[in-house]
């Protein structure tokens, strides 16, 4: 019985994580994070 509860809880957490990652509200943040490797490093060093 407890393994079934754990399985359902893990599935719900996984679905919530996928929904969060693919949410339209997160797109600007993920786009900004995706551009970090392409930015010039001299901008970050004084």
mmCIF entry with sequence, helices, sheets and N, C-alpha, C, O atoms, coordinates in Angstrom:
data_MODEL
# 
_entry.id   MODEL 
# 
_entity.id                         1 
_entity.type                       polymer 
_entity.pdbx_number_of_molecules   1 
# 
_entity_poly.entity_id                      1 
_entity_poly.type                           'polypeptide(L)' 
_entity_poly.nstd_linkage                   no 
_entity_poly.nstd_monomer                   no 
_entity_poly.pdbx_seq_one_letter_code       
;(UNK)(UNK)(UNK)(UNK)(UNK)(UNK)(UNK)(UNK)(UNK)(UNK)(UNK)(UNK)(UNK)(UNK)(UNK)(UNK)
(UNK)(UNK)(UNK)(UNK)(UNK)(UNK)(UNK)(UNK)(UNK)(UNK)(UNK)(UNK)(UNK)(UNK)(UNK)(UNK)
(UNK)(UNK)(UNK)(UNK)(UNK)(UNK)(UNK)(UNK)(UNK)(UNK)(UNK)(UNK)(UNK)(UNK)
;
_entity_poly.pdbx_seq_one_letter_code_can   XXXXXXXXXXXXXXXXXXXXXXXXXXXXXXXXXXXXXXXXXXXXXX 
_entity_poly.pdbx_strand_id                 A 
# 
loop_
_entity_poly_seq.entity_id 
_entity_poly_seq.num 
_entity_poly_seq.mon_id 
_entity_poly_seq.hetero 
1 1  UNK n 
1 2  UNK n 
1 3  UNK n 
1 4  UNK n 
1 5  UNK n 
1 6  UNK n 
1 7  UNK n 
1 8  UNK n 
1 9  UNK n 
1 10 UNK n 
1 11 UNK n 
1 12 UNK n 
1 13 UNK n 
1 14 UNK n 
1 15 UNK n 
1 16 UNK n 
1 17 UNK n 
1 18 UNK n 
1 19 UNK n 
1 20 UNK n 
1 21 UNK n 
1 22 UNK n 
1 23 UNK n 
1 24 UNK n 
1 25 UNK n 
1 26 UNK n 
1 27 UNK n 
1 28 UNK n 
1 29 UNK n 
1 30 UNK n 
1 31 UNK n 
1 32 UNK n 
1 33 UNK n 
1 34 UNK n 
1 35 UNK n 
1 36 UNK n 
1 37 UNK n 
1 38 UNK n 
1 39 UNK n 
1 40 UNK n 
1 41 UNK n 
1 42 UNK n 
1 43 UNK n 
1 44 UNK n 
1 45 UNK n 
1 46 UNK n 
# 
_struct_asym.id          A 
_struct_asym.entity_id   1 
# 
loop_
_struct_conf.conf_type_id 
_struct_conf.id 
_struct_conf.pdbx_PDB_helix_id 
_struct_conf.beg_label_comp_id 
_struct_conf.beg_label_asym_id 
_struct_conf.beg_label_seq_id 
_struct_conf.pdbx_beg_PDB_ins_code 
_struct_conf.end_label_comp_id 
_struct_conf.end_label_asym_id 
_struct_conf.end_label_seq_id 
_struct_conf.pdbx_end_PDB_ins_code 
_struct_conf.beg_auth_comp_id 
_struct_conf.beg_auth_asym_id 
_struct_conf.beg_auth_seq_id 
_struct_conf.end_auth_comp_id 
_struct_conf.end_auth_asym_id 
_struct_conf.end_auth_seq_id 
_struct_conf.pdbx_PDB_helix_class 
_struct_conf.details 
_struct_conf.pdbx_PDB_helix_length 
HELX_P HELX_P1 AA1 UNK A 2  ? UNK A 21 ? UNK A 2  UNK A 21 1 ? 20 
HELX_P HELX_P2 AA2 UNK A 24 ? UNK A 26 ? UNK A 24 UNK A 26 5 ? 3  
HELX_P HELX_P3 AA3 UNK A 27 ? UNK A 35 ? UNK A 27 UNK A 35 1 ? 9  
HELX_P HELX_P4 AA4 UNK A 36 ? UNK A 38 ? UNK A 36 UNK A 38 5 ? 3  
HELX_P HELX_P5 AA5 UNK A 41 ? UNK A 43 ? UNK A 41 UNK A 43 5 ? 3  
# 
_struct_conf_type.id          HELX_P 
_struct_conf_type.criteria    ? 
_struct_conf_type.reference   ? 
# 
loop_
_atom_site.group_PDB 
_atom_site.id 
_atom_site.type_symbol 
_atom_site.label_atom_id 
_atom_site.label_alt_id 
_atom_site.label_comp_id 
_atom_site.label_asym_id 
_atom_site.label_entity_id 
_atom_site.label_seq_id 
_atom_site.pdbx_PDB_ins_code 
_atom_site.Cartn_x 
_atom_site.Cartn_y 
_atom_site.Cartn_z 
_atom_site.occupancy 
_atom_site.B_iso_or_equiv 
_atom_site.pdbx_formal_charge 
_atom_site.auth_seq_id 
_atom_site.auth_comp_id 
_atom_site.auth_asym_id 
_atom_site.auth_atom_id 
_atom_site.pdbx_PDB_model_num 
ATOM 1   N N  . UNK A 1 1  ? 0.824  -1.199 0.000   1.00 0.00 ? 1  UNK A N  1 
ATOM 2   C CA . UNK A 1 1  ? 0.000  0.000  0.000   1.00 0.00 ? 1  UNK A CA 1 
ATOM 3   C C  . UNK A 1 1  ? 0.868  1.263  0.000   1.00 0.00 ? 1  UNK A C  1 
ATOM 4   O O  . UNK A 1 1  ? 0.587  2.214  -0.729  1.00 0.00 ? 1  UNK A O  1 
ATOM 5   N N  . UNK A 1 2  ? 1.921  1.266  0.818   1.00 0.00 ? 2  UNK A N  1 
ATOM 6   C CA . UNK A 1 2  ? 2.761  2.464  0.883   1.00 0.00 ? 2  UNK A CA 1 
ATOM 7   C C  . UNK A 1 2  ? 3.539  2.678  -0.416  1.00 0.00 ? 2  UNK A C  1 
ATOM 8   O O  . UNK A 1 2  ? 3.825  3.818  -0.784  1.00 0.00 ? 2  UNK A O  1 
ATOM 9   N N  . UNK A 1 3  ? 3.881  1.596  -1.110  1.00 0.00 ? 3  UNK A N  1 
ATOM 10  C CA . UNK A 1 3  ? 4.576  1.775  -2.389  1.00 0.00 ? 3  UNK A CA 1 
ATOM 11  C C  . UNK A 1 3  ? 3.654  2.397  -3.432  1.00 0.00 ? 3  UNK A C  1 
ATOM 12  O O  . UNK A 1 3  ? 4.111  3.157  -4.287  1.00 0.00 ? 3  UNK A O  1 
ATOM 13  N N  . UNK A 1 4  ? 2.380  2.087  -3.372  1.00 0.00 ? 4  UNK A N  1 
ATOM 14  C CA . UNK A 1 4  ? 1.416  2.691  -4.289  1.00 0.00 ? 4  UNK A CA 1 
ATOM 15  C C  . UNK A 1 4  ? 1.275  4.176  -4.033  1.00 0.00 ? 4  UNK A C  1 
ATOM 16  O O  . UNK A 1 4  ? 1.201  4.969  -4.971  1.00 0.00 ? 4  UNK A O  1 
ATOM 17  N N  . UNK A 1 5  ? 1.236  4.555  -2.763  1.00 0.00 ? 5  UNK A N  1 
ATOM 18  C CA . UNK A 1 5  ? 1.136  5.974  -2.410  1.00 0.00 ? 5  UNK A CA 1 
ATOM 19  C C  . UNK A 1 5  ? 2.391  6.710  -2.865  1.00 0.00 ? 5  UNK A C  1 
ATOM 20  O O  . UNK A 1 5  ? 2.308  7.813  -3.404  1.00 0.00 ? 5  UNK A O  1 
ATOM 21  N N  . UNK A 1 6  ? 3.547  6.100  -2.649  1.00 0.00 ? 6  UNK A N  1 
ATOM 22  C CA . UNK A 1 6  ? 4.797  6.718  -3.093  1.00 0.00 ? 6  UNK A CA 1 
ATOM 23  C C  . UNK A 1 6  ? 4.823  6.872  -4.611  1.00 0.00 ? 6  UNK A C  1 
ATOM 24  O O  . UNK A 1 6  ? 5.259  7.905  -5.119  1.00 0.00 ? 6  UNK A O  1 
ATOM 25  N N  . UNK A 1 7  ? 4.368  5.869  -5.331  1.00 0.00 ? 7  UNK A N  1 
ATOM 26  C CA . UNK A 1 7  ? 4.359  5.920  -6.792  1.00 0.00 ? 7  UNK A CA 1 
ATOM 27  C C  . UNK A 1 7  ? 3.455  7.036  -7.295  1.00 0.00 ? 7  UNK A C  1 
ATOM 28  O O  . UNK A 1 7  ? 3.829  7.778  -8.203  1.00 0.00 ? 7  UNK A O  1 
ATOM 29  N N  . UNK A 1 8  ? 2.285  7.157  -6.718  1.00 0.00 ? 8  UNK A N  1 
ATOM 30  C CA . UNK A 1 8  ? 1.354  8.219  -7.124  1.00 0.00 ? 8  UNK A CA 1 
ATOM 31  C C  . UNK A 1 8  ? 1.941  9.584  -6.790  1.00 0.00 ? 8  UNK A C  1 
ATOM 32  O O  . UNK A 1 8  ? 1.841  10.512 -7.593  1.00 0.00 ? 8  UNK A O  1 
ATOM 33  N N  . UNK A 1 9  ? 2.550  9.720  -5.620  1.00 0.00 ? 9  UNK A N  1 
ATOM 34  C CA . UNK A 1 9  ? 3.163  10.991 -5.229  1.00 0.00 ? 9  UNK A CA 1 
ATOM 35  C C  . UNK A 1 9  ? 4.303  11.360 -6.175  1.00 0.00 ? 9  UNK A C  1 
ATOM 36  O O  . UNK A 1 9  ? 4.424  12.516 -6.580  1.00 0.00 ? 9  UNK A O  1 
ATOM 37  N N  . UNK A 1 10 ? 5.133  10.390 -6.527  1.00 0.00 ? 10 UNK A N  1 
ATOM 38  C CA . UNK A 1 10 ? 6.235  10.650 -7.451  1.00 0.00 ? 10 UNK A CA 1 
ATOM 39  C C  . UNK A 1 10 ? 5.715  11.033 -8.834  1.00 0.00 ? 10 UNK A C  1 
ATOM 40  O O  . UNK A 1 10 ? 6.274  11.921 -9.478  1.00 0.00 ? 10 UNK A O  1 
ATOM 41  N N  . UNK A 1 11 ? 4.667  10.384 -9.292  1.00 0.00 ? 11 UNK A N  1 
ATOM 42  C CA . UNK A 1 11 ? 4.085  10.703 -10.593 1.00 0.00 ? 11 UNK A CA 1 
ATOM 43  C C  . UNK A 1 11 ? 3.509  12.115 -10.603 1.00 0.00 ? 11 UNK A C  1 
ATOM 44  O O  . UNK A 1 11 ? 3.699  12.857 -11.566 1.00 0.00 ? 11 UNK A O  1 
ATOM 45  N N  . UNK A 1 12 ? 2.812  12.483 -9.543  1.00 0.00 ? 12 UNK A N  1 
ATOM 46  C CA . UNK A 1 12 ? 2.244  13.833 -9.454  1.00 0.00 ? 12 UNK A CA 1 
ATOM 47  C C  . UNK A 1 12 ? 3.364  14.869 -9.423  1.00 0.00 ? 12 UNK A C  1 
ATOM 48  O O  . UNK A 1 12 ? 3.257  15.910 -10.072 1.00 0.00 ? 12 UNK A O  1 
ATOM 49  N N  . UNK A 1 13 ? 4.435  14.600 -8.680  1.00 0.00 ? 13 UNK A N  1 
ATOM 50  C CA . UNK A 1 13 ? 5.561  15.531 -8.622  1.00 0.00 ? 13 UNK A CA 1 
ATOM 51  C C  . UNK A 1 13 ? 6.225  15.662 -9.991  1.00 0.00 ? 13 UNK A C  1 
ATOM 52  O O  . UNK A 1 13 ? 6.610  16.762 -10.389 1.00 0.00 ? 13 UNK A O  1 
ATOM 53  N N  . UNK A 1 14 ? 6.360  14.565 -10.705 1.00 0.00 ? 14 UNK A N  1 
ATOM 54  C CA . UNK A 1 14 ? 6.955  14.603 -12.044 1.00 0.00 ? 14 UNK A CA 1 
ATOM 55  C C  . UNK A 1 14 ? 6.096  15.427 -12.995 1.00 0.00 ? 14 UNK A C  1 
ATOM 56  O O  . UNK A 1 14 ? 6.614  16.262 -13.736 1.00 0.00 ? 14 UNK A O  1 
ATOM 57  N N  . UNK A 1 15 ? 4.804  15.198 -12.977 1.00 0.00 ? 15 UNK A N  1 
ATOM 58  C CA . UNK A 1 15 ? 3.894  15.944 -13.858 1.00 0.00 ? 15 UNK A CA 1 
ATOM 59  C C  . UNK A 1 15 ? 3.911  17.430 -13.506 1.00 0.00 ? 15 UNK A C  1 
ATOM 60  O O  . UNK A 1 15 ? 3.871  18.278 -14.398 1.00 0.00 ? 15 UNK A O  1 
ATOM 61  N N  . UNK A 1 16 ? 3.969  17.748 -12.213 1.00 0.00 ? 16 UNK A N  1 
ATOM 62  C CA . UNK A 1 16 ? 4.044  19.149 -11.796 1.00 0.00 ? 16 UNK A CA 1 
ATOM 63  C C  . UNK A 1 16 ? 5.346  19.789 -12.279 1.00 0.00 ? 16 UNK A C  1 
ATOM 64  O O  . UNK A 1 16 ? 5.342  20.940 -12.713 1.00 0.00 ? 16 UNK A O  1 
ATOM 65  N N  . UNK A 1 17 ? 6.445  19.064 -12.208 1.00 0.00 ? 17 UNK A N  1 
ATOM 66  C CA . UNK A 1 17 ? 7.726  19.587 -12.687 1.00 0.00 ? 17 UNK A CA 1 
ATOM 67  C C  . UNK A 1 17 ? 7.728  19.821 -14.182 1.00 0.00 ? 17 UNK A C  1 
ATOM 68  O O  . UNK A 1 17 ? 8.260  20.828 -14.649 1.00 0.00 ? 17 UNK A O  1 
ATOM 69  N N  . UNK A 1 18 ? 7.147  18.917 -14.932 1.00 0.00 ? 18 UNK A N  1 
ATOM 70  C CA . UNK A 1 18 ? 7.058  19.083 -16.386 1.00 0.00 ? 18 UNK A CA 1 
ATOM 71  C C  . UNK A 1 18 ? 6.161  20.271 -16.719 1.00 0.00 ? 18 UNK A C  1 
ATOM 72  O O  . UNK A 1 18 ? 6.486  21.064 -17.603 1.00 0.00 ? 18 UNK A O  1 
ATOM 73  N N  . UNK A 1 19 ? 5.044  20.399 -16.022 1.00 0.00 ? 19 UNK A N  1 
ATOM 74  C CA . UNK A 1 19 ? 4.142  21.532 -16.267 1.00 0.00 ? 19 UNK A CA 1 
ATOM 75  C C  . UNK A 1 19 ? 4.841  22.847 -15.945 1.00 0.00 ? 19 UNK A C  1 
ATOM 76  O O  . UNK A 1 19 ? 4.661  23.832 -16.660 1.00 0.00 ? 19 UNK A O  1 
ATOM 77  N N  . UNK A 1 20 ? 5.635  22.875 -14.878 1.00 0.00 ? 20 UNK A N  1 
ATOM 78  C CA . UNK A 1 20 ? 6.365  24.083 -14.506 1.00 0.00 ? 20 UNK A CA 1 
ATOM 79  C C  . UNK A 1 20 ? 7.411  24.424 -15.570 1.00 0.00 ? 20 UNK A C  1 
ATOM 80  O O  . UNK A 1 20 ? 7.556  25.584 -15.954 1.00 0.00 ? 20 UNK A O  1 
ATOM 81  N N  . UNK A 1 21 ? 8.132  23.420 -16.037 1.00 0.00 ? 21 UNK A N  1 
ATOM 82  C CA . UNK A 1 21 ? 9.206  23.653 -17.005 1.00 0.00 ? 21 UNK A CA 1 
ATOM 83  C C  . UNK A 1 21 ? 8.670  24.132 -18.350 1.00 0.00 ? 21 UNK A C  1 
ATOM 84  O O  . UNK A 1 21 ? 9.315  24.942 -19.015 1.00 0.00 ? 21 UNK A O  1 
ATOM 85  N N  . UNK A 1 22 ? 7.522  23.652 -18.753 1.00 0.00 ? 22 UNK A N  1 
ATOM 86  C CA . UNK A 1 22 ? 6.968  24.020 -20.054 1.00 0.00 ? 22 UNK A CA 1 
ATOM 87  C C  . UNK A 1 22 ? 5.948  25.149 -19.964 1.00 0.00 ? 22 UNK A C  1 
ATOM 88  O O  . UNK A 1 22 ? 5.265  25.444 -20.944 1.00 0.00 ? 22 UNK A O  1 
ATOM 89  N N  . UNK A 1 23 ? 5.839  25.777 -18.809 1.00 0.00 ? 23 UNK A N  1 
ATOM 90  C CA . UNK A 1 23 ? 4.910  26.879 -18.626 1.00 0.00 ? 23 UNK A CA 1 
ATOM 91  C C  . UNK A 1 23 ? 5.358  28.088 -19.452 1.00 0.00 ? 23 UNK A C  1 
ATOM 92  O O  . UNK A 1 23 ? 6.553  28.365 -19.558 1.00 0.00 ? 23 UNK A O  1 
ATOM 93  N N  . UNK A 1 24 ? 4.418  28.788 -20.021 1.00 0.00 ? 24 UNK A N  1 
ATOM 94  C CA . UNK A 1 24 ? 4.725  29.985 -20.813 1.00 0.00 ? 24 UNK A CA 1 
ATOM 95  C C  . UNK A 1 24 ? 5.351  31.077 -19.944 1.00 0.00 ? 24 UNK A C  1 
ATOM 96  O O  . UNK A 1 24 ? 6.134  31.889 -20.438 1.00 0.00 ? 24 UNK A O  1 
ATOM 97  N N  . UNK A 1 25 ? 5.014  31.100 -18.664 1.00 0.00 ? 25 UNK A N  1 
ATOM 98  C CA . UNK A 1 25 ? 5.561  32.118 -17.773 1.00 0.00 ? 25 UNK A CA 1 
ATOM 99  C C  . UNK A 1 25 ? 7.058  31.942 -17.551 1.00 0.00 ? 25 UNK A C  1 
ATOM 100 O O  . UNK A 1 25 ? 7.738  32.916 -17.227 1.00 0.00 ? 25 UNK A O  1 
ATOM 101 N N  . UNK A 1 26 ? 7.592  30.746 -17.711 1.00 0.00 ? 26 UNK A N  1 
ATOM 102 C CA . UNK A 1 26 ? 9.004  30.462 -17.470 1.00 0.00 ? 26 UNK A CA 1 
ATOM 103 C C  . UNK A 1 26 ? 9.874  30.731 -18.697 1.00 0.00 ? 26 UNK A C  1 
ATOM 104 O O  . UNK A 1 26 ? 11.098 30.788 -18.578 1.00 0.00 ? 26 UNK A O  1 
ATOM 105 N N  . UNK A 1 27 ? 9.271  30.894 -19.862 1.00 0.00 ? 27 UNK A N  1 
ATOM 106 C CA . UNK A 1 27 ? 10.039 31.031 -21.106 1.00 0.00 ? 27 UNK A CA 1 
ATOM 107 C C  . UNK A 1 27 ? 11.048 32.176 -21.066 1.00 0.00 ? 27 UNK A C  1 
ATOM 108 O O  . UNK A 1 27 ? 12.193 31.960 -21.461 1.00 0.00 ? 27 UNK A O  1 
ATOM 109 N N  . UNK A 1 28 ? 10.697 33.373 -20.616 1.00 0.00 ? 28 UNK A N  1 
ATOM 110 C CA . UNK A 1 28 ? 11.712 34.444 -20.582 1.00 0.00 ? 28 UNK A CA 1 
ATOM 111 C C  . UNK A 1 28 ? 12.912 34.098 -19.695 1.00 0.00 ? 28 UNK A C  1 
ATOM 112 O O  . UNK A 1 28 ? 14.049 34.417 -20.043 1.00 0.00 ? 28 UNK A O  1 
ATOM 113 N N  . UNK A 1 29 ? 12.669 33.462 -18.575 1.00 0.00 ? 29 UNK A N  1 
ATOM 114 C CA . UNK A 1 29 ? 13.773 33.083 -17.689 1.00 0.00 ? 29 UNK A CA 1 
ATOM 115 C C  . UNK A 1 29 ? 14.669 32.044 -18.343 1.00 0.00 ? 29 UNK A C  1 
ATOM 116 O O  . UNK A 1 29 ? 15.893 32.142 -18.262 1.00 0.00 ? 29 UNK A O  1 
ATOM 117 N N  . UNK A 1 30 ? 14.078 31.062 -18.982 1.00 0.00 ? 30 UNK A N  1 
ATOM 118 C CA . UNK A 1 30 ? 14.860 30.020 -19.634 1.00 0.00 ? 30 UNK A CA 1 
ATOM 119 C C  . UNK A 1 30 ? 15.602 30.574 -20.848 1.00 0.00 ? 30 UNK A C  1 
ATOM 120 O O  . UNK A 1 30 ? 16.726 30.154 -21.126 1.00 0.00 ? 30 UNK A O  1 
ATOM 121 N N  . UNK A 1 31 ? 14.994 31.506 -21.571 1.00 0.00 ? 31 UNK A N  1 
ATOM 122 C CA . UNK A 1 31 ? 15.681 32.129 -22.703 1.00 0.00 ? 31 UNK A CA 1 
ATOM 123 C C  . UNK A 1 31 ? 16.896 32.927 -22.227 1.00 0.00 ? 31 UNK A C  1 
ATOM 124 O O  . UNK A 1 31 ? 17.951 32.896 -22.861 1.00 0.00 ? 31 UNK A O  1 
ATOM 125 N N  . UNK A 1 32 ? 16.745 33.633 -21.121 1.00 0.00 ? 32 UNK A N  1 
ATOM 126 C CA . UNK A 1 32 ? 17.876 34.384 -20.565 1.00 0.00 ? 32 UNK A CA 1 
ATOM 127 C C  . UNK A 1 32 ? 18.983 33.438 -20.113 1.00 0.00 ? 32 UNK A C  1 
ATOM 128 O O  . UNK A 1 32 ? 20.162 33.720 -20.327 1.00 0.00 ? 32 UNK A O  1 
ATOM 129 N N  . UNK A 1 33 ? 18.623 32.336 -19.502 1.00 0.00 ? 33 UNK A N  1 
ATOM 130 C CA . UNK A 1 33 ? 19.623 31.358 -19.068 1.00 0.00 ? 33 UNK A CA 1 
ATOM 131 C C  . UNK A 1 33 ? 20.307 30.702 -20.263 1.00 0.00 ? 33 UNK A C  1 
ATOM 132 O O  . UNK A 1 33 ? 21.489 30.365 -20.191 1.00 0.00 ? 33 UNK A O  1 
ATOM 133 N N  . UNK A 1 34 ? 19.586 30.522 -21.344 1.00 0.00 ? 34 UNK A N  1 
ATOM 134 C CA . UNK A 1 34 ? 20.170 29.903 -22.534 1.00 0.00 ? 34 UNK A CA 1 
ATOM 135 C C  . UNK A 1 34 ? 21.180 30.823 -23.209 1.00 0.00 ? 34 UNK A C  1 
ATOM 136 O O  . UNK A 1 34 ? 22.088 30.343 -23.888 1.00 0.00 ? 34 UNK A O  1 
ATOM 137 N N  . UNK A 1 35 ? 21.039 32.140 -23.035 1.00 0.00 ? 35 UNK A N  1 
ATOM 138 C CA . UNK A 1 35 ? 21.963 33.087 -23.655 1.00 0.00 ? 35 UNK A CA 1 
ATOM 139 C C  . UNK A 1 35 ? 23.238 33.295 -22.843 1.00 0.00 ? 35 UNK A C  1 
ATOM 140 O O  . UNK A 1 35 ? 24.191 33.879 -23.358 1.00 0.00 ? 35 UNK A O  1 
ATOM 141 N N  . UNK A 1 36 ? 23.287 32.846 -21.614 1.00 0.00 ? 36 UNK A N  1 
ATOM 142 C CA . UNK A 1 36 ? 24.443 33.085 -20.749 1.00 0.00 ? 36 UNK A CA 1 
ATOM 143 C C  . UNK A 1 36 ? 25.748 32.588 -21.369 1.00 0.00 ? 36 UNK A C  1 
ATOM 144 O O  . UNK A 1 36 ? 26.730 33.329 -21.342 1.00 0.00 ? 36 UNK A O  1 
ATOM 145 N N  . UNK A 1 37 ? 25.817 31.380 -21.923 1.00 0.00 ? 37 UNK A N  1 
ATOM 146 C CA . UNK A 1 37 ? 27.096 30.932 -22.495 1.00 0.00 ? 37 UNK A CA 1 
ATOM 147 C C  . UNK A 1 37 ? 27.544 31.748 -23.709 1.00 0.00 ? 37 UNK A C  1 
ATOM 148 O O  . UNK A 1 37 ? 28.725 31.738 -24.055 1.00 0.00 ? 37 UNK A O  1 
ATOM 149 N N  . UNK A 1 38 ? 26.635 32.440 -24.345 1.00 0.00 ? 38 UNK A N  1 
ATOM 150 C CA . UNK A 1 38 ? 26.963 33.195 -25.549 1.00 0.00 ? 38 UNK A CA 1 
ATOM 151 C C  . UNK A 1 38 ? 27.385 34.630 -25.260 1.00 0.00 ? 38 UNK A C  1 
ATOM 152 O O  . UNK A 1 38 ? 27.873 35.326 -26.150 1.00 0.00 ? 38 UNK A O  1 
ATOM 153 N N  . UNK A 1 39 ? 27.202 35.072 -24.025 1.00 0.00 ? 39 UNK A N  1 
ATOM 154 C CA . UNK A 1 39 ? 27.539 36.447 -23.678 1.00 0.00 ? 39 UNK A CA 1 
ATOM 155 C C  . UNK A 1 39 ? 29.051 36.606 -23.567 1.00 0.00 ? 39 UNK A C  1 
ATOM 156 O O  . UNK A 1 39 ? 29.769 35.663 -23.236 1.00 0.00 ? 39 UNK A O  1 
ATOM 157 N N  . UNK A 1 40 ? 29.512 37.814 -23.849 1.00 0.00 ? 40 UNK A N  1 
ATOM 158 C CA . UNK A 1 40 ? 30.933 38.118 -23.747 1.00 0.00 ? 40 UNK A CA 1 
ATOM 159 C C  . UNK A 1 40 ? 31.330 38.160 -22.275 1.00 0.00 ? 40 UNK A C  1 
ATOM 160 O O  . UNK A 1 40 ? 30.679 38.828 -21.472 1.00 0.00 ? 40 UNK A O  1 
ATOM 161 N N  . UNK A 1 41 ? 32.383 37.456 -21.927 1.00 0.00 ? 41 UNK A N  1 
ATOM 162 C CA . UNK A 1 41 ? 32.784 37.386 -20.525 1.00 0.00 ? 41 UNK A CA 1 
ATOM 163 C C  . UNK A 1 41 ? 33.437 38.674 -20.049 1.00 0.00 ? 41 UNK A C  1 
ATOM 164 O O  . UNK A 1 41 ? 33.513 38.906 -18.842 1.00 0.00 ? 41 UNK A O  1 
ATOM 165 N N  . UNK A 1 42 ? 33.903 39.506 -20.948 1.00 0.00 ? 42 UNK A N  1 
ATOM 166 C CA . UNK A 1 42 ? 34.520 40.758 -20.527 1.00 0.00 ? 42 UNK A CA 1 
ATOM 167 C C  . UNK A 1 42 ? 33.494 41.701 -19.900 1.00 0.00 ? 42 UNK A C  1 
ATOM 168 O O  . UNK A 1 42 ? 33.866 42.608 -19.157 1.00 0.00 ? 42 UNK A O  1 
ATOM 169 N N  . UNK A 1 43 ? 32.222 41.499 -20.188 1.00 0.00 ? 43 UNK A N  1 
ATOM 170 C CA . UNK A 1 43 ? 31.172 42.308 -19.570 1.00 0.00 ? 43 UNK A CA 1 
ATOM 171 C C  . UNK A 1 43 ? 31.054 41.993 -18.090 1.00 0.00 ? 43 UNK A C  1 
ATOM 172 O O  . UNK A 1 43 ? 30.690 42.865 -17.302 1.00 0.00 ? 43 UNK A O  1 
ATOM 173 N N  . UNK A 1 44 ? 31.354 40.768 -17.698 1.00 0.00 ? 44 UNK A N  1 
ATOM 174 C CA . UNK A 1 44 ? 31.197 40.344 -16.311 1.00 0.00 ? 44 UNK A CA 1 
ATOM 175 C C  . UNK A 1 44 ? 32.422 40.665 -15.466 1.00 0.00 ? 44 UNK A C  1 
ATOM 176 O O  . UNK A 1 44 ? 32.317 40.720 -14.241 1.00 0.00 ? 44 UNK A O  1 
ATOM 177 N N  . UNK A 1 45 ? 33.580 40.878 -16.084 1.00 0.00 ? 45 UNK A N  1 
ATOM 178 C CA . UNK A 1 45 ? 34.810 41.162 -15.347 1.00 0.00 ? 45 UNK A CA 1 
ATOM 179 C C  . UNK A 1 45 ? 35.099 42.653 -15.389 1.00 0.00 ? 45 UNK A C  1 
ATOM 180 O O  . UNK A 1 45 ? 35.145 43.245 -16.468 1.00 0.00 ? 45 UNK A O  1 
ATOM 181 N N  . UNK A 1 46 ? 35.295 43.271 -14.224 1.00 0.00 ? 46 UNK A N  1 
ATOM 182 C CA . UNK A 1 46 ? 35.572 44.724 -14.220 1.00 0.00 ? 46 UNK A CA 1 
ATOM 183 C C  . UNK A 1 46 ? 36.960 45.058 -14.719 1.00 0.00 ? 46 UNK A C  1 
ATOM 184 O O  . UNK A 1 46 ? 37.332 46.230 -14.772 1.00 0.00 ? 46 UNK A O  1 
# 
